[in-house]
């Protein structure tokens, strides 16, 4: 789960169609090509050339992200 499209772009390569899918009402998990210098831990995709990404689509997701990144005390 990524906070926004900008953070998805840091970890994976997406185009306009990918962005539209991520922002669509179904809010799917999308497999995108991983960036070589991704900040994600190597164990996240275990050497695969892709990474699964999705955007938060509920308030609970946003709260979890805030808690995990220290933005919420």
VMD Tcl script that builds the backbone (N, CA, C; Angstrom):
set m [mol new atoms 219]
animate dup $m
set s [atomselect $m all]
$s set {name element resname resid chain x y z} {
  {N N UNK 1 A 0.853 -1.168 0.000}
  {CA C UNK 1 A 0.000 0.000 0.000}
  {C C UNK 1 A 0.900 1.232 0.000}
  {N N UNK 2 A 0.589 2.143 -0.877}
  {CA C UNK 2 A 1.354 3.372 -1.020}
  {C C UNK 2 A 0.461 4.562 -0.714}
  {N N UNK 3 A 1.040 5.581 -0.131}
  {CA C UNK 3 A 0.280 6.760 0.278}
  {C C UNK 3 A -0.381 7.476 -0.896}
  {N N UNK 4 A 0.342 7.595 -2.015}
  {CA C UNK 4 A -0.169 8.336 -3.162}
  {C C UNK 4 A 0.554 7.886 -4.430}
  {N N UNK 5 A 0.146 8.448 -5.564}
  {CA C UNK 5 A 0.743 8.077 -6.849}
  {C C UNK 5 A 2.234 8.403 -6.868}
  {N N UNK 6 A 2.623 9.494 -6.250}
  {CA C UNK 6 A 4.042 9.863 -6.209}
  {C C UNK 6 A 4.895 8.800 -5.549}
  {N N UNK 7 A 4.403 8.227 -4.470}
  {CA C UNK 7 A 5.183 7.179 -3.796}
  {C C UNK 7 A 5.180 5.883 -4.600}
  {N N UNK 8 A 4.124 5.640 -5.371}
  {CA C UNK 8 A 4.116 4.475 -6.268}
  {C C UNK 8 A 5.207 4.642 -7.316}
  {N N UNK 9 A 5.344 5.856 -7.847}
  {CA C UNK 9 A 6.351 6.117 -8.888}
  {C C UNK 9 A 7.775 5.922 -8.384}
  {N N UNK 10 A 8.000 6.098 -7.100}
  {CA C UNK 10 A 9.331 5.894 -6.534}
  {C C UNK 10 A 9.705 4.409 -6.550}
  {N N UNK 11 A 8.724 3.543 -6.340}
  {CA C UNK 11 A 8.989 2.109 -6.248}
  {C C UNK 11 A 8.757 1.352 -7.547}
  {N N UNK 12 A 7.889 1.879 -8.406}
  {CA C UNK 12 A 7.560 1.171 -9.642}
  {C C UNK 12 A 7.378 2.112 -10.818}
  {N N UNK 13 A 7.397 1.540 -11.990}
  {CA C UNK 13 A 7.207 2.339 -13.205}
  {C C UNK 13 A 5.748 2.227 -13.635}
  {N N UNK 14 A 5.038 3.353 -13.619}
  {CA C UNK 14 A 3.638 3.353 -14.023}
  {C C UNK 14 A 3.413 4.383 -15.121}
  {N N UNK 15 A 2.380 4.144 -15.908}
  {CA C UNK 15 A 2.005 5.097 -16.950}
  {C C UNK 15 A 0.617 5.641 -16.621}
  {N N UNK 16 A 0.072 6.454 -17.514}
  {CA C UNK 16 A -1.223 7.088 -17.267}
  {C C UNK 16 A -2.342 6.058 -17.117}
  {N N UNK 17 A -2.297 4.994 -17.907}
  {CA C UNK 17 A -3.328 3.954 -17.804}
  {C C UNK 17 A -3.253 3.252 -16.450}
  {N N UNK 18 A -2.040 2.975 -15.975}
  {CA C UNK 18 A -1.863 2.353 -14.659}
  {C C UNK 18 A -2.429 3.263 -13.562}
  {N N UNK 19 A -2.132 4.549 -13.674}
  {CA C UNK 19 A -2.619 5.506 -12.675}
  {C C UNK 19 A -4.141 5.529 -12.659}
  {N N UNK 20 A -4.761 5.501 -13.827}
  {CA C UNK 20 A -6.224 5.498 -13.904}
  {C C UNK 20 A -6.796 4.241 -13.236}
  {N N UNK 21 A -6.151 3.112 -13.437}
  {CA C UNK 21 A -6.613 1.863 -12.815}
  {C C UNK 21 A -6.483 1.949 -11.301}
  {N N UNK 22 A -5.355 2.459 -10.815}
  {CA C UNK 22 A -5.155 2.571 -9.363}
  {C C UNK 22 A -6.178 3.494 -8.716}
  {N N UNK 23 A -6.580 4.542 -9.423}
  {CA C UNK 23 A -7.535 5.514 -8.883}
  {C C UNK 23 A -8.997 5.129 -9.125}
  {N N UNK 24 A -9.236 4.056 -9.853}
  {CA C UNK 24 A -10.603 3.659 -10.201}
  {C C UNK 24 A -11.360 3.154 -8.965}
  {N N UNK 25 A -12.703 3.160 -9.011}
  {CA C UNK 25 A -13.498 2.713 -7.866}
  {C C UNK 25 A -13.175 1.295 -7.368}
  {N N UNK 26 A -12.864 0.320 -8.234}
  {CA C UNK 26 A -12.519 -1.000 -7.688}
  {C C UNK 26 A -11.231 -1.008 -6.860}
  {N N UNK 27 A -10.355 -0.013 -7.066}
  {CA C UNK 27 A -9.109 0.118 -6.298}
  {C C UNK 27 A -8.332 -1.192 -6.225}
  {N N UNK 28 A -7.961 -1.756 -7.383}
  {CA C UNK 28 A -7.284 -3.056 -7.374}
  {C C UNK 28 A -5.814 -2.975 -6.968}
  {N N UNK 29 A -5.265 -4.127 -6.669}
  {CA C UNK 29 A -3.819 -4.260 -6.543}
  {C C UNK 29 A -3.310 -4.420 -7.970}
  {N N UNK 30 A -2.327 -3.638 -8.335}
  {CA C UNK 30 A -1.802 -3.645 -9.698}
  {C C UNK 30 A -0.344 -4.082 -9.666}
  {N N UNK 31 A 0.027 -5.012 -10.519}
  {CA C UNK 31 A 1.427 -5.411 -10.640}
  {C C UNK 31 A 2.094 -4.503 -11.649}
  {N N UNK 32 A 3.160 -3.830 -11.216}
  {CA C UNK 32 A 3.889 -2.912 -12.092}
  {C C UNK 32 A 5.370 -3.274 -12.079}
  {N N UNK 33 A 6.091 -2.904 -13.135}
  {CA C UNK 33 A 7.535 -3.161 -13.134}
  {C C UNK 33 A 8.211 -2.404 -11.987}
  {N N UNK 34 A 9.044 -3.097 -11.256}
  {CA C UNK 34 A 9.761 -2.483 -10.135}
  {C C UNK 34 A 10.911 -1.627 -10.647}
  {N N UNK 35 A 11.204 -0.571 -9.927}
  {CA C UNK 35 A 12.372 0.255 -10.248}
  {C C UNK 35 A 13.625 -0.427 -9.701}
  {N N UNK 36 A 14.723 -0.266 -10.394}
  {CA C UNK 36 A 15.980 -0.881 -9.954}
  {C C UNK 36 A 16.423 -0.365 -8.595}
  {N N UNK 37 A 16.256 0.897 -8.358}
  {CA C UNK 37 A 16.682 1.495 -7.095}
  {C C UNK 37 A 15.489 1.806 -6.194}
  {N N UNK 38 A 14.574 0.875 -6.114}
  {CA C UNK 38 A 13.381 1.034 -5.293}
  {C C UNK 38 A 13.759 1.083 -3.814}
  {N N UNK 39 A 13.058 1.897 -3.032}
  {CA C UNK 39 A 13.331 1.942 -1.595}
  {C C UNK 39 A 12.727 0.758 -0.833}
  {N N UNK 40 A 11.992 -0.102 -1.534}
  {CA C UNK 40 A 11.376 -1.252 -0.875}
  {C C UNK 40 A 12.426 -2.295 -0.498}
  {N N UNK 41 A 12.169 -2.995 0.566}
  {CA C UNK 41 A 13.063 -4.081 0.989}
  {C C UNK 41 A 13.099 -5.151 -0.100}
  {N N UNK 42 A 14.249 -5.750 -0.350}
  {CA C UNK 42 A 14.347 -6.791 -1.384}
  {C C UNK 42 A 13.379 -7.945 -1.162}
  {N N UNK 43 A 13.019 -8.213 0.061}
  {CA C UNK 43 A 12.107 -9.319 0.352}
  {C C UNK 43 A 10.656 -9.025 -0.040}
  {N N UNK 44 A 10.347 -7.773 -0.356}
  {CA C UNK 44 A 8.968 -7.422 -0.713}
  {C C UNK 44 A 8.520 -8.169 -1.962}
  {N N UNK 45 A 9.357 -8.192 -2.973}
  {CA C UNK 45 A 8.967 -8.904 -4.195}
  {C C UNK 45 A 9.892 -10.083 -4.487}
  {N N UNK 46 A 10.731 -10.426 -3.550}
  {CA C UNK 46 A 11.586 -11.620 -3.604}
  {C C UNK 46 A 12.278 -11.833 -4.949}
  {N N UNK 47 A 12.884 -10.779 -5.484}
  {CA C UNK 47 A 13.640 -10.888 -6.727}
  {C C UNK 47 A 12.805 -10.863 -7.991}
  {N N UNK 48 A 11.497 -10.685 -7.876}
  {CA C UNK 48 A 10.650 -10.607 -9.059}
  {C C UNK 48 A 10.797 -9.244 -9.727}
  {N N UNK 49 A 10.548 -9.160 -11.019}
  {CA C UNK 49 A 10.689 -7.881 -11.710}
  {C C UNK 49 A 9.498 -6.945 -11.508}
  {N N UNK 50 A 8.480 -7.409 -10.774}
  {CA C UNK 50 A 7.288 -6.596 -10.542}
  {C C UNK 50 A 7.041 -6.422 -9.054}
  {N N UNK 51 A 6.218 -5.426 -8.747}
  {CA C UNK 51 A 5.806 -5.186 -7.369}
  {C C UNK 51 A 4.305 -4.895 -7.394}
  {N N UNK 52 A 3.582 -5.405 -6.403}
  {CA C UNK 52 A 2.150 -5.136 -6.296}
  {C C UNK 52 A 1.920 -3.826 -5.567}
  {N N UNK 53 A 1.106 -2.972 -6.144}
  {CA C UNK 53 A 0.841 -1.661 -5.545}
  {C C UNK 53 A -0.665 -1.423 -5.456}
  {N N UNK 54 A -1.061 -0.704 -4.427}
  {CA C UNK 54 A -2.428 -0.200 -4.357}
  {C C UNK 54 A -2.443 1.031 -3.477}
  {N N UNK 55 A -3.473 1.843 -3.661}
  {CA C UNK 55 A -3.627 3.073 -2.894}
  {C C UNK 55 A -4.632 2.837 -1.774}
  {N N UNK 56 A -4.493 3.570 -0.671}
  {CA C UNK 56 A -5.462 3.415 0.412}
  {C C UNK 56 A -6.850 3.837 -0.068}
  {N N UNK 57 A -7.849 3.052 0.283}
  {CA C UNK 57 A -9.197 3.402 -0.159}
  {C C UNK 57 A -10.212 3.444 0.978}
  {N N UNK 58 A -9.731 3.326 2.205}
  {CA C UNK 58 A -10.608 3.489 3.363}
  {C C UNK 58 A -9.889 4.382 4.380}
  {N N UNK 59 A -10.639 5.005 5.267}
  {CA C UNK 59 A -9.992 5.786 6.335}
  {C C UNK 59 A -9.050 4.929 7.185}
  {N N UNK 60 A -9.392 3.659 7.378}
  {CA C UNK 60 A -8.520 2.778 8.153}
  {C C UNK 60 A -7.160 2.621 7.482}
  {N N UNK 61 A -7.139 2.482 6.169}
  {CA C UNK 61 A -5.861 2.388 5.447}
  {C C UNK 61 A -5.013 3.628 5.712}
  {N N UNK 62 A -5.633 4.797 5.634}
  {CA C UNK 62 A -4.887 6.045 5.873}
  {C C UNK 62 A -4.361 6.116 7.305}
  {N N UNK 63 A -5.175 5.673 8.256}
  {CA C UNK 63 A -4.723 5.661 9.645}
  {C C UNK 63 A -3.539 4.713 9.831}
  {N N UNK 64 A -3.587 3.540 9.210}
  {CA C UNK 64 A -2.476 2.594 9.305}
  {C C UNK 64 A -1.203 3.167 8.700}
  {N N UNK 65 A -1.321 3.825 7.551}
  {CA C UNK 65 A -0.148 4.445 6.928}
  {C C UNK 65 A 0.429 5.533 7.826}
  {N N UNK 66 A -0.459 6.367 8.390}
  {CA C UNK 66 A 0.018 7.421 9.275}
  {C C UNK 66 A 0.730 6.844 10.480}
  {N N UNK 67 A 0.182 5.799 11.039}
  {CA C UNK 67 A 0.785 5.151 12.216}
  {C C UNK 67 A 2.148 4.535 11.856}
  {N N UNK 68 A 2.212 3.879 10.705}
  {CA C UNK 68 A 3.454 3.210 10.292}
  {C C UNK 68 A 4.562 4.194 9.966}
  {N N UNK 69 A 4.213 5.387 9.531}
  {CA C UNK 69 A 5.217 6.372 9.150}
  {C C UNK 69 A 5.453 7.419 10.235}
  {N N UNK 70 A 4.828 7.222 11.391}
  {CA C UNK 70 A 5.051 8.130 12.519}
  {C C UNK 70 A 4.351 9.464 12.411}
  {N N UNK 71 A 3.350 9.555 11.539}
  {CA C UNK 71 A 2.624 10.821 11.391}
  {C C UNK 71 A 1.462 10.935 12.357}
  {N N UNK 72 A 1.274 9.905 13.151}
  {CA C UNK 72 A 0.154 9.876 14.083}
  {C C UNK 72 A 0.677 9.356 15.405}
  {N N UNK 73 A 0.425 10.062 16.460}
  {CA C UNK 73 A 0.919 9.633 17.782}
  {C C UNK 73 A -0.167 8.964 18.585}
}
mol reanalyze $m
mol bondsrecalc $m
mol representation Tube
mol addrep $m
